[in-house]
Amino acid sequence: EAQGKHGLVLSNGINPQYGKLDAYRMAWSAIDEAIRNAVAVGADPQRIALLDNFCWGDPRRPGTLGSLVEAARGCHDAALYYRTPFISGKDSLNNEYLGSDGQRHAIPPTLLISAMGVIPDIGRTVTMDLKSPGNLLYLVGEHRPTWGGSHAGLLDGWEPARDAAIPEQPHNAPRVYQALHRAIVAGWVRACHDLSEGGLAVTAAEMCIGGRLGVELRLESADPGLILFGESNGCLLVEIQPQDVPTVERLFDGLPILKTGWVSQEGRMTVLAGKAQETLLSLSVEEIAQAWIGGAQ
């Protein structure tokens, strides 16, 4: 190997909305998100280490201590599943305040996971911005979106029920990430972005903003809103050149991969849904970019 080609990746995962519902699954989700972010840019999934940062309320409260234990258990199980050791971390407890009601209130149970990875060749680093019209868009990894703890629910002011499902442990995630890494190293992935807060729609929109190119997404689900804005672990959106599609599909044989659209010359994000493929959404990239920076309502 040529000296000087290795690179270091730093990434993170966090979602306190999940912690309000299920601290164990929040830990899984934060670890998966941190690893997914690292793999998305080219990190080798077999060479990733983790750090934890627990931000909790008073652990002398039984409920608070219980959620802390559940989060720690999630960290243990997910670290073994992904074979990613924890090499350091810290905690910040007793994060509480006296409210106007005269009662003490704790912050939501929050776990920040940081991941450190190695890129074998920085010349193969992948960015999230769309590259060329005509390229195909694929979802790789299981896409099992749910509403529980979602960012869409937060924006709508919708408080999910205590038993609302948040994203589960993804199946086959280590194999998916290893296959994706092989595709990146081989140069078959032109752009890649993980699905996290906001789901597929936000991921696609951010890729449009980065490349100032449009996309056309085709959804066949009976619930396109859930597909677009529900959240899922273990899933990424990748851009692939037409000539590389057969090779990539063979590489993911037996693993979840789904063609979901393509990059368009028109500067619009268009979503077609249902059997009739009716236009569900059509926004210019400039509109999306203005909304992203807070310049549009």
Stockholm file with secondary structure:
# STOCKHOLM 1.0

chainA/1-297         EAQGKHGLVLSNGINPQYGKLDAYRMAWSAIDEAIRNAVAVGADPQRIALLDNFCWGDPRRPGTLGSLVEAARGCHDAALYYRTPFISGKDSLNNEYLGSDGQRHAIPPTLLISAMGVIPDIGRTVTMDLKSPGNLLYLVGEHRPTWGGSHAGLLDGWEPARDAAIPEQPHNAPRVYQALHRAIVAGWVRACHDLSEGGLAVTAAEMCIGGRLGVELRLESADPGLILFGESNGCLLVEIQPQDVPTVERLFDGLPILKTGWVSQEGRMTVLAGKAQETLLSLSVEEIAQAWIGGAQ
#=GR chainA/1-297 SS CCTTCCEEEEEEECCHHHHTTCHHHHHHHHHHHHHHHHHHHTCCTTSEEEEEEEECSCTTSHHHHHHHHHHHHHHHHHHHHHTCCEEEEEEECCCEEECTTSCEEECCCEEEEEEEEEESCGGGCCCSSCCCTTCEEEEESCCCCBCTTCHHHHHTTCCCCTTCCCCCCCTTHHHHHHHHHHHHHHTCCSEEEECCTTHHHHHHHHHHHHHTCEEEEEECCSCHHHHHHCBCSSCEEEEECGGGHHHHHHHTTTSCEEEEEEEESSSEEEEEETTTTEEEEEEEHHHHHHHHTTCCC
#=GC SS_cons         CCTTCCEEEEEEECCHHHHTTCHHHHHHHHHHHHHHHHHHHTCCTTSEEEEEEEECSCTTSHHHHHHHHHHHHHHHHHHHHHTCCEEEEEEECCCEEECTTSCEEECCCEEEEEEEEEESCGGGCCCSSCCCTTCEEEEESCCCCBCTTCHHHHHTTCCCCTTCCCCCCCTTHHHHHHHHHHHHHHTCCSEEEECCTTHHHHHHHHHHHHHTCEEEEEECCSCHHHHHHCBCSSCEEEEECGGGHHHHHHHTTTSCEEEEEEEESSSEEEEEETTTTEEEEEEEHHHHHHHHTTCCC
//
